[in-house]
C-alpha cells in the first residue's frame, strides 16, 4: 500500500480536454439496463466508437471472446477503423465506464501514469450485482503495469468535473448522499478529492436533473470546456421540474471564484424537451457530451433544440468538430456518451 497520497507524490487528474492516449468503454450487454431495447442502441453506440477512433485509440472491456466477436460485428457494420480498437477480456456487470472505469492520473514531475481505484457501489446499491465493475480499474492497471491507489471510499467519475488547473466541480446531491459515504462529512470528502485527484479547490453546486438515477451527477449539468469556462444546462420552461433546480445551480456558479480569483465564464445550454419512455422521465441532457481529441460527441434527442445545442457547444470548442449522435434509445439506460466512456491521458 502507498503511504503517500497521489497529490503528495505529484499526481493530478488531467482535464478531459487535454490530449488522450485512448478512450475506455465497457461494451453494453446488460439487458436490464435497456429493458426491451438493448439491440436498438448498438448502431448509435458503434457510431460513437467510430467517431472516437478517428482521433484516438478505443479500448473496450468485454466479458469474453463471444462478446468481442459480437462487438466487432457491430463496429465493422458501422465502418469503425478497427486498427484503432483494442479489446480486453475484463468482465463487467454494466456499460457505465465513466463510473466504474479507471481514474487515470499523470505525475507532473515524472509523467508517470497511475490509476485510482475508487470504491463502486452502483450509485448507492441501486443495481446489484456490481462486483465485476468494482475491480475494472485494478484489472486495467495490472494490464499496463501501472501503480494503483485505493482511497477506500465510493466515488464515480460522472460525479466530478475538472479544469486541469486545480479545480474540481461536483454536486452535493450526489457526493453528500448518505447512500455513498455515509460516514464522511463534506470536509472529509473534500480532503479525499484533493488527495486522490490532486486538486486544490472543490466547487459545489447542489442539484442534479430530474430522472437521474445517479442522484445528481455533474456530467449532466455543468461541464468545463477550458480552465475557466463552463457550459451549464438551463431549462427554459418555467413550469418544468428542472427549471428551479437549474436556476439554483446557475446562481451558485455565478458566485464561484477560481483559484486565481476570477469568476467562471458561464455559457448557458438549453435542456432538450422531456424524453419519456414507458411513463418514465429520462435524464436527457446535452451536457453529457464527450470531449475526444479532435471532436466533441454530443447526445441528441430528435428534438427541435438539438441544432441550437450543437451550435452553442461548437462555439465553446473552436478547435474541435462537434458531432451530434442520436441518443434517444441510449438514454433509456439513464446515461449517454459521457457516462459510457473514460479518457486515458497521453503522457
Secondary structure, DSSP 8 states (H G I E B T S, - for coil): --SS-HHHHTEE---TTS-EEEEEEE----GGGGTTTHHHHHHHHHHHHHHHHTTSEEEEEESSHHHHHHHHHHHHHTT--GGGEEEEE---SSS-HHHHS-EEEEETTT--EEEE--B--HHHHTS---HHHHTHHHHHHHHHT-EEE---SB--GGGEEE-SSSEEEEEHHHHT-HHHHTT--HHHHHHHHHHHHT-SEEEEE----TT-TTS--GGGTEEEEETTEEEEEE---TTSHHHHHHHHHHHHHHH-B-TTS-B-EEEEEE-----EETTEE----TT--EE-SSEEEEEE-S-TTHHHHHHHHHHH-TTSEEEEEE-TTGGGGT--TTTTEEEEE--
